[in-house]
Amino acid sequence: MEIDADVIAELQRRLRRIEGQVRGIQNMLTEGRECRDVVTQVAAASRALEQVGFRLLAAGLTSCLEDPERAEAEGYPIAEVERLFLTLA
């Protein structure tokens, strides 16, 4: 499945941001911060990570729809991409 280089760069930026969020959560635990504050940050990081997955699949689905025969030959028939999408949902 081909993913545009701009999309990959965007996803890498998002993942670095999420990585920072997770480090922040670790620090919050070390500092003994309020449970509700920690849970709020965990939920935000979780949503951000889900968005990375959805963005990746959206880009891949676009690629598969543009050339379904090539996508299937690469091991990504539409049904497989749909299954991956449902894995995130």
Backbone torsions as a table, in degrees:
resi	resn	phi	psi	omega
1	MET	NA	123.2	179.2
2	GLU	-86.4	130.8	176.3
3	ILE	-118.9	130.1	-179.3
4	ASP	-56.9	141.4	-178.8
5	ALA	-59.2	-35.1	178.4
6	ASP	-65.8	-38.0	178.4
7	VAL	-66.6	-42.6	178.6
8	ILE	-60.8	-44.5	178.8
9	ALA	-61.8	-41.8	177.8
10	GLU	-61.1	-45.0	-179.4
11	LEU	-65.6	-37.8	178.0
12	GLN	-65.1	-39.3	176.6
13	ARG	-62.8	-44.4	179.1
14	ARG	-61.9	-42.3	-179.5
15	LEU	-66.0	-36.9	175.7
16	ARG	-64.3	-38.6	177.6
17	ARG	-64.0	-43.0	178.7
18	ILE	-64.0	-40.2	178.0
19	GLU	-58.0	-41.6	176.4
20	GLY	-64.8	-39.4	177.9
21	GLN	-61.7	-43.0	-178.6
22	VAL	-65.5	-41.2	175.5
23	ARG	-61.0	-38.9	177.3
24	GLY	-62.7	-39.2	178.0
25	ILE	-64.6	-42.1	177.8
26	GLN	-59.6	-42.8	178.9
27	ASN	-65.1	-38.7	178.6
28	MET	-60.0	-42.1	178.6
29	LEU	-64.9	-43.0	179.1
30	THR	-61.3	-38.1	-178.9
31	GLU	-79.2	-8.2	-179.4
32	GLY	73.0	34.7	-179.6
33	ARG	-65.5	162.0	-179.9
34	GLU	-57.4	140.7	-179.3
35	CYS	-56.2	-45.1	-177.0
36	ARG	-63.6	-33.5	177.8
37	ASP	-67.8	-41.7	179.8
38	VAL	-65.8	-45.8	-179.3
39	VAL	-61.6	-39.6	177.9
40	THR	-59.4	-42.7	179.9
41	GLN	-71.0	-36.6	176.5
42	VAL	-62.3	-43.4	179.4
43	ALA	-62.7	-41.0	-179.9
44	ALA	-64.6	-43.7	179.0
45	ALA	-65.0	-39.4	178.9
46	SER	-62.8	-45.6	178.1
47	ARG	-62.9	-40.6	179.7
48	ALA	-63.5	-39.7	179.0
49	LEU	-67.5	-39.3	175.1
50	GLU	-60.1	-41.1	180.0
51	GLN	-63.0	-35.3	176.0
52	VAL	-61.7	-46.2	179.4
53	GLY	-61.5	-45.2	179.5
54	PHE	-64.2	-40.3	179.8
55	ARG	-64.7	-41.4	178.6
56	LEU	-61.4	-46.8	179.7
57	LEU	-68.4	-36.0	177.6
58	ALA	-61.6	-42.7	178.3
59	ALA	-65.6	-41.6	179.0
60	GLY	-66.1	-39.8	179.3
61	LEU	-63.2	-41.1	177.2
62	THR	-58.3	-45.4	179.0
63	SER	-62.2	-42.6	-179.1
64	CYS	-66.1	-37.8	-179.3
65	LEU	-72.1	-29.9	178.9
66	GLU	-68.5	-34.1	-178.5
67	ASP	-146.1	76.5	-175.1
68	PRO	-59.6	-34.4	-179.3
69	GLU	-66.1	-44.0	178.4
70	ARG	-64.4	-43.8	-179.6
71	ALA	-60.2	-43.9	179.6
72	GLU	-65.2	-40.2	178.6
73	ALA	-63.1	-29.3	178.6
74	GLU	-85.7	1.5	178.0
75	GLY	93.6	14.9	-179.7
76	TYR	-125.2	65.0	173.0
77	PRO	-64.3	159.2	-177.1
78	ILE	-52.9	-39.2	-179.6
79	ALA	-61.5	-37.1	178.4
80	GLU	-68.3	-42.1	178.4
81	VAL	-64.1	-40.1	176.7
82	GLU	-61.3	-42.7	178.3
83	ARG	-61.1	-42.7	177.6
84	LEU	-61.6	-42.8	179.1
85	PHE	-60.6	-44.9	-179.6
86	LEU	-67.4	-26.1	175.5
87	THR	-61.7	-35.6	179.3
88	LEU	-79.6	-28.2	-174.0
89	ALA	-74.3	NA	NA
